[in-house]
Amino acid sequence: MKLLVKNIGTLVGIDESGRLRVCGSDMANIATLEGAWLLAEEGRICDYGTMGNLPSEEGCEVLDAEGGWLFPSFCDSHTHIVYAGSREQEFLDKINGLSYEEIAKRGGGILNSADRLHDTSEEELYRQAMERIDEIIAMGTGLVEIKSGYGLTLEDELKILRVIKRIRENSPIAVRATFLGAHAVGRAYKGRQSDYVDHVCRDMIPAVAKEGLADFVDVFCDKGFFTVEETAKIMKVGAEYGLRAKIHANELAVSGGVEVGVEHNALSVDHLESMGDEQIEALRGTNTMPTMLPGCAFFLGITYPPARKMINAGLAVALASDFNPGTAPSGNMRFVVSLASIKMKMTPAEALNAATLNSAAAMGESKDYGSITRGKVANFYITKPLPSLAYLPYAHQTPVIKNIVLKGKLYE
């Protein structure tokens, strides 16, 4: 069945250049078409144009946009959606003055989530995760990367990854999976971090690869977590099993995570709240995507990544939500775009490019997602009529999305 969307007020995010990312000053430009239509067939965008040359509606399901704007779906390249319950007690601890590191040292944080997940069945994890998936779809996300990392034992890491596999199989959203066994040191290995790293490399990665449960491998390379040397070891083993790296880097300190990620051809380095000129220079001319998670900086009250310096240096940058129970309990990519504009001084066009094409690139998926391009997967959302592009991040809590289309089908 074909889907014909007509009477589009403005079609946003058109890109027929064939590029897989948008860099530097080019990020300030986003192509649009007013008074438009779009045709999807077999799950992909096959054509679009102005209403003056509207194709025949025969044989089509017709969706009237009624002057609303059509945007490519958000691509969220960094989430931890599979977790058990919530951590609002730690939210109160933060209000009362404890830092993220202090909470972690008291047995909270990642280890708290690992304890809860261990006691939660796979079926219940799947149920909770699907509620969050439905939530992010309703807010405009059409491609998402989901990490493990709240297991920290072989059995529980596999449990999370099997839940992610079920989501991929049963939800209309496109899903990519990341193995993050090196999110923290499991309780059974307390005081034996090097032994835990050996366990990740010797036991976890081969088991994950044997079941084909992950696309990527990740490491939390930061102050108080895993060292540059440990990160390199895990990335090297992951590569031997066909898992490309995506690194947590420089959230809490300048950790060396950016440099080791670049050295080992990481697809992305994520967080980047602590960035200097040396780290920006290390990323120049590489295929590693710097990915910023302003929802985390917002929730923790820490410094935002230096987006302007990176863009002015000619880098491509991506945005993602970091949806997780401890430091960013929201998958609202529209709010992420708003934070990028409000707190990091990215223009709306830059922020939207970062949250669509570049975030798709941070998953290795920009050939098929992230823009309105003939031949790409037909993932998009339609809003009410808007006064301007800037209105979307400006009125960040005003409900404007009317329709969502995933793989060329209206999502209801």
Long-range contacts (C-beta under 8 A, 24 or more apart in sequence): 1-60, 1-61, 2-39, 2-40, 2-41, 2-46, 2-59, 2-60, 2-61, 3-39, 3-40, 3-41, 3-60, 3-61, 3-63, 3-378, 3-405, 3-408, 3-409, 3-410, 4-37, 4-38, 4-39, 4-40, 4-55, 4-57, 4-60, 4-61, 4-62, 4-63, 5-37, 5-38, 5-39, 5-40, 5-63, 5-64, 5-65, 5-70, 5-382, 5-405, 6-37, 6-51, 6-54, 6-57, 6-62, 6-63, 6-64, 6-65, 7-37, 7-51, 7-64, 7-65, 7-66, 7-67, 8-35, 8-36, 8-37, 8-38, 8-65, 8-67, 8-68, 8-69, 8-70, 8-382, 9-34, 9-35, 9-65, 9-67, 9-68, 9-69, 9-385, 9-386, 10-34, 10-36, 10-69, 10-70, 10-386, 10-389, 11-36, 11-38, 11-48, 11-69, 11-70, 11-372, 12-69, 12-70, 12-71, 12-72, 12-352, 12-372, 12-389, 13-71, 13-72, 13-352, 13-356, 13-357, 13-370, 13-371, 13-372, 14-48, 14-371, 14-372, 14-373, 15-357, 15-371, 15-372, 15-373, 16-373, 16-374, 19-357, 20-357, 20-361, 20-366, 20-367, 21-289, 21-316, 21-357, 21-358, 21-361, 21-366, 22-316, 22-353, 22-357, 22-358, 23-314, 23-315, 23-316, 24-311, 24-312, 24-313, 24-314, 24-315, 24-316, 25-311, 25-314, 27-311, 27-316, 27-317, 27-349, 27-350, 27-353, 27-354, 27-358, 28-347, 28-349, 28-350, 29-349, 30-349, 30-352, 30-353, 30-389, 32-389, 36-70, 38-70, 38-372, 38-380, 40-378, 40-405, 40-408, 41-408, 42-408, 43-377, 43-378, 43-407, 43-408, 43-409, 44-375, 44-376, 44-377, 44-378, 44-408, 45-372, 45-373, 45-374, 45-375, 45-376, 45-377, 45-378, 46-374, 46-375, 47-374, 48-372, 48-374, 61-410, 63-382, 63-403, 63-405, 63-410, 65-382, 65-402, 65-403, 66-385, 67-385, 68-382, 68-383, 68-384, 68-385, 68-386, 68-402, 68-403, 69-382, 69-383, 69-385, 69-386, 70-372, 70-380, 70-381, 70-382, 70-383, 71-140, 71-352, 71-356, 71-380, 71-381, 71-382, 71-383, 71-392, 72-142, 72-356, 72-357, 72-369, 72-370, 72-371, 72-372, 72-379, 72-380, 73-140, 73-141, 73-142, 73-143, 73-356, 73-369, 73-379, 73-380, 73-381, 73-404, 73-406, 74-139, 74-140, 74-141, 74-142, 74-143, 74-333, 74-334, 74-337, 74-355, 74-356, 74-359, 75-141, 75-142, 75-143, 75-144, 75-355, 75-356, 75-357, 75-359, 75-360, 75-362, 75-363, 75-365, 75-369, 75-370, 76-136, 76-141, 76-143, 76-144, 76-145, 76-320, 76-321, 76-323, 76-331, 76-333, 76-355, 76-359, 77-144, 77-145, 77-246, 77-268, 77-270, 77-289, 77-291, 77-318, 77-320, 77-359, 77-360, 77-362, 77-363, 78-145, 78-147, 78-246, 78-268, 78-270, 78-291, 78-293, 78-320, 78-321, 78-322, 78-362, 79-144, 79-145, 79-146, 79-147, 79-320, 79-321, 79-322, 79-323, 79-324, 79-331, 80-146, 80-147, 80-149, 80-150, 80-180, 80-322, 80-323, 80-324, 80-325, 81-129, 81-132, 81-133, 81-136, 81-144, 81-146, 81-323, 81-324, 81-331, 82-125, 82-128, 82-129, 82-146, 82-148, 82-150, 82-160, 82-163, 82-164, 82-167, 83-113, 83-116, 83-117, 83-125, 83-128, 83-129, 83-150, 83-324, 83-325, 84-113, 84-116, 84-117, 84-119, 84-120, 84-124, 84-125, 84-128, 84-150, 85-116, 85-120, 85-128, 85-325, 86-325, 86-329, 87-112, 87-113, 87-325, 87-326, 87-329, 90-326, 94-300, 94-301, 100-252, 100-300, 100-327, 101-223, 101-224, 101-252, 104-184, 104-224, 108-326, 109-184, 109-326, 110-149, 110-150, 110-152, 110-183, 110-184, 110-326, 111-152, 111-184, 111-187, 112-326, 113-150, 113-325, 113-326, 114-150, 114-151, 114-152, 114-156, 114-184, 114-186, 114-187, 115-187, 116-150, 117-150, 117-151, 117-156, 117-159, 117-160, 118-151, 118-153, 118-156, 122-159, 122-162, 122-163, 125-159, 125-160, 125-163, 126-163, 126-166, 126-167, 129-163, 129-164, 129-167, 130-167, 130-170, 130-171, 132-323, 132-331, 133-167, 133-171, 133-173, 135-331, 136-173, 136-321, 136-323, 136-331, 136-332, 136-333, 137-171, 137-172, 137-173, 137-404, 137-406, 137-411, 138-401, 138-404, 139-331, 139-332, 139-333, 139-334, 139-401, 140-333, 140-334, 140-381, 140-401, 140-404, 141-173, 141-331, 141-333, 142-173, 142-174, 142-369, 142-377, 142-379, 142-380, 142-381, 142-404, 142-406, 143-173, 143-174, 143-175, 143-176, 143-359, 143-360, 143-363, 143-365, 143-369, 143-370, 143-379, 144-173, 144-174, 144-175, 144-176, 144-331, 145-175, 145-176, 145-177, 145-178, 145-216, 145-246, 145-320, 145-362, 145-363, 146-175, 146-176, 146-177, 146-178, 147-177, 147-178, 147-179, 147-180, 147-183, 147-218, 148-177, 148-178, 148-179, 148-180, 148-181, 148-183, 148-214, 149-180, 149-181, 149-183, 149-184, 149-218, 149-220, 150-183, 151-181, 152-181, 152-183, 152-184, 152-185, 152-186, 152-187, 153-186, 153-188, 154-199, 154-203, 154-204, 154-207, 157-181, 157-204, 157-208, 158-207, 158-208, 158-211, 158-213, 161-208, 161-211, 161-213, 161-214, 162-211, 162-213, 164-213, 165-213, 172-406, 172-407, 172-409, 172-411, 173-406, 174-365, 174-369, 174-377, 174-379, 174-407, 176-215, 176-216, 176-363, 176-365, 177-213, 177-214, 177-215, 177-216, 178-214, 178-215, 178-216, 178-217, 178-218, 178-246, 179-204, 179-205, 179-208, 179-213, 179-214, 179-216, 179-217, 179-218, 179-238, 179-243, 180-217, 180-218, 180-219, 180-220, 181-205, 181-208, 182-218, 182-219, 182-220, 182-226, 182-230, 182-231, 182-234, 183-218, 183-220, 183-248, 184-220, 184-225, 193-226, 193-230, 194-230, 197-226, 197-230, 197-233, 197-234, 200-234, 201-233, 201-234, 201-237, 205-234, 205-237, 205-238, 205-241, 205-243, 206-241, 208-241, 208-243, 209-241, 209-242, 209-243, 214-243, 215-243, 215-244, 215-363, 215-364, 216-243, 216-244, 216-245, 216-246, 216-267, 217-243, 217-244, 217-245, 217-246, 218-245, 218-246, 218-247, 218-248, 219-245, 219-247, 219-248, 220-248, 221-247, 221-248, 221-249, 221-255, 221-256, 221-257, 221-260, 221-261, 222-248, 222-249, 222-250, 222-251, 222-252, 222-253, 222-255, 222-257, 222-271, 223-252, 223-253, 223-255, 224-252, 228-255, 228-256, 228-257, 228-259, 228-260, 231-257, 231-260, 231-261, 232-260, 232-263, 232-264, 235-260, 235-261, 235-264, 235-266, 236-264, 239-264, 244-364, 246-270, 246-362, 250-274, 250-275, 250-279, 251-296, 251-302, 254-279, 258-282, 258-283, 258-290, 261-288, 262-286, 262-288, 267-362, 267-363, 267-364, 268-318, 268-362, 270-320, 270-322, 270-362, 271-296, 271-305, 271-322, 272-305, 272-306, 273-297, 273-302, 273-303, 273-304, 273-305, 274-303, 275-305, 275-306, 275-309, 275-310, 277-309, 280-306, 280-309, 280-310, 280-313, 280-315, 281-313, 283-310, 283-315, 284-313, 284-314, 284-315, 289-316, 289-317, 289-318, 289-358, 289-361, 289-362, 290-315, 290-316, 290-317, 290-318, 291-317, 291-318, 291-319, 291-320, 291-359, 291-362, 292-317, 292-318, 292-319, 292-320, 292-340, 292-344, 292-354, 293-319, 293-320, 293-321, 293-322, 293-328, 293-336, 294-319, 294-336, 294-339, 294-340, 294-343, 294-344, 295-321, 295-322, 295-323, 295-328, 295-330, 295-332, 295-335, 295-336, 295-339, 296-322, 296-327, 296-328, 297-339, 297-343, 298-328, 298-339, 298-343, 299-327, 299-328, 299-329, 300-327, 304-339, 304-343, 304-344, 305-344, 306-344, 307-340, 307-344, 307-345, 307-346, 307-350, 308-344, 308-345, 308-346, 311-346, 311-350, 316-358, 316-361, 317-354, 317-358, 318-354, 318-355, 318-358, 318-359, 318-361, 318-362, 319-351, 319-354, 319-355, 319-358, 319-359, 320-355, 320-359, 320-362, 334-392, 334-393, 334-396, 335-396, 335-397, 337-392, 337-393, 337-396, 338-393, 338-394, 338-396, 340-393, 341-393, 342-393, 348-389, 348-390, 348-392, 348-393, 348-394, 349-389, 351-393, 352-389, 352-392, 377-407, 377-408, 378-405, 378-406, 378-407, 378-408, 379-405, 379-406, 379-407, 380-404, 380-405, 381-405
